[in-house]
Amino acid sequence: MRPSGLSCAKGNVRPRYLSAAQIAALAAEFRERYAPGAVGAIDIEAILEHDLGLQIVPRKNLARITGKKGWLSFDGRSISVDEGLMCGSLGEYRFTITHEGAHFVLHRELLPEHPPQNEEDFWAFHNQWSEKDQWFLEWQAREWAGQVLVPPDELRHVFELATARALRIFGRPIEAMQLYVAQEVAEHFGVTAACVSVRISKDGLWRAIGVAA
C-alpha cells in the first residue's frame, strides 16, 4: 500500500482547525496522562506502543523509495518508519514517530472506515481535502510533536541554564553560542538541534534575553 501520511474519512468528517494554543493544551494533557512528572527525554516509543497500542514497524529504504520517513497506517494500528532513520538518527526518529502519533491522537476520526484497496481508492481518499486542509493537518502534527517532546516550561528552564553556561564559555551572544545552546538543550530532550531551535524561536526565548533569533 502506498503511504497515507494522512491522506473516504468516516462520514466525510472535516479536519478540525486547531490553534497553536489548543495544540499546546492537548500536548500538555497527553504528557500529564502518559508521562506525568517526566523530565528530559520521555520514552515516547514505549508510550506509543504500550499505552496507545501502536506497532512501530521499521521499513527498509522507506524514505528513498517513497520520500516519506514515516506514516500512520490507514487502520490506525501501526506506524511505519524508515529503518535507516530508526538506526541512525535517534532524535529524528523520535520526532518522526511522535509526529505520526500526533495523527493518531489528533486526527483519528479522519481515517477511512475501510482502508483503500487500490491506487484509485487511495487518491480518492487523499484528494477529498484541499491543500490547505492537508497543510494544516501536517502543521498540527508537527506542533503537537514539538510540544510533547519539548514542553515549554522545562524548555525555558533548560534554555536558561544552557545559555548561562554558553555565556561563561563564549563571553557574549554570538552565533556559536546559539549553536551550543541548541545542542545542549537537544541532548536534554533527546531531539535534534533543529527541532529545539524551532521551539526556542517560537517561544521567543532568544528575544527574551536580547538575542536576535
N, C-alpha and C positions, 0 to 999 in steps of 0.2 A: 504493500500500500504506500502511496506517496504521502509525504509529511503533511500534517494539517496545520501545524503551528497552532492556530485555532481557525480553522478556516470554515438535509434541510434541518435548522435548530428545532427543538421541540416546540410545536405550536407557533412557529415563526416568532420566537421571543426576540426582542430587540436588545442590543447591547446597552448596558447602563453607562451613563456618562458620569463617572465618579470624579470628584475634585481631588486635588492633592491632599487636602485636609482629611477628606473621607478615607482616602487610601492609607494615610498615616495612622488614622484611628483604627482601621481594620488590621493593619500590620501590628500595632501595639496590642490589640486584642488577641491576635494569633500568638504573639510571644508570651503574653500573660497566661494563655491556656497551655501552650506546649513547651515553653522554656522559661517558667517563672523564676525570677532571680538570677538568670544566667548572665554571666559576664564573659566578654570576649567572643570567641568563635563558637556559635551554637552548633549542635550536631544536627544540621538540617537534613542530612541524608537519613539519619535514624527517624527523625520526625516524619518525613515524607513516607518512608517505608513502613514503619511500625505504628505510627499514630494515624496517618491518613490512608494507609493501606495501598500505597502506590508502589509498583515494582519498577525499579530503576534498571534499565536494560542497556548495556553497552553495545554499540553498533560499530563494526569496523569500517573505517573510511566514510563515515556518515557525512561529515562536513564537506569532504572532497566531492562526493557523489551527488549530494542534494543541496549543498550550500547552507544547510541547517546544522547548527551544533546540537540541537535537541528539539524534541517536541512531545507534547502530551497526546496520547493515543485517543482515537475517536471515542472509544468506550470509557475513557476517563480512568483506566485501571493501571496504566503504566506510563513511564517517561523514558523515551529512548534518548541516548546521549552518545556523542562521538567517543569512541573508545580511546583515541589518542588524547583527547581533551581530558578524559577521566584519569588517564595515567600520567599526563604531562603537565597539567596546569591546575593545581588544586583550587586556587582562588577562582579561576574562570569556570571550572567545573561546578563549584558550589553555587556560583551566581546563576549558571545555566539551569541547574535543576531547581533552584528556587524560583526562577522566572517561570519555568513550566509548571511548578507547583502553584504559582500565582494564578495561572489559567484555571487550574482545578478549583482553587478556593474562590476566585472572583467570578469565573465565567462558566462554571459547570452547567448552568441551565442552558447554555448555548450549544452544548454538544448534541449531536444528532441522535434521535431515538433509535435509528437503525443506521449503523456505520455504512458509508458509501462502499459499494462493491465493485465499482469500475471508475475509470477516469472521468467519464461524463458526469456521474453522480458526485464525484469529488469536486469538480469545478462548479456544479450547480450549487453545492453547499457553500463552497468558498466564496463564490461571486454574489451571494444573496445580500452581502453587506457592501456598503460603499468603501472607497479607500479611506475616507475619514473615519468610519467606524473601525476599520481594521487597524488604522494607526493608533486610535485611542485604546483599543484592546492591548496592543503591544506596549504602549506607553504606561498603561495602568499596571501591567505585569512587571515592567522594569522598575517603576516607582515602588511597588509593593515589595519586590525582592530587595531593593536597596534599603528600605526601611526595616525589613525583617532582619537582614544580616547586619546592618549598621544602624542601630536605634539612636535617635537624636541626642538624648540626654547623655548617654555613655559616650557617643561620638564627641560631644563638646568637651567632656572631661578628659578623654584620652588625647584629643587635639591640643588642649591647653598644656598638658604635661609634655607632649612631644615638642610643642612649639618652644616651651621654656628650655628644654634640652638643646634644641636646634639653635636658639639664640646664644646659649653658652658656647656652642661649638663655632658658629659662623659669625657671631658678633652683631649682625644686623640682618634684616629681612632681605634675602636675595633669592634668586631662582633655585639655587642649590638647596637652600633651607626648605623651600616648599616641597621639593622632591624628597628630601629627608623626612619631613613630617608625614607626607603621604605614605611613604613606605613603612614608617613606624606604625602608623595607625592601621594600615592594611594588614600588617603582620598580627596585630592585636585581634582583629576581627576575622582573619582567615579569608580575606578577599583580595582582589587586585588593587594596585595603587590607582588605576584608572577609575575603578568603582568608588574608592574613597575620595578621590579628587572631585568627582561629580557631587558626592554627598556634602563635602566640605563647602564647595561653592554654592550649592543650593541652600544650605543652611546659613550662608553669609558669614562663615567663621573667619575667613581671611579679612573681610571688611571690618569685622568687629575688632580686630587688632591693628587696623590701619594699613593692611597689605592689599594691594590690588590683585584680584583673582583672575 
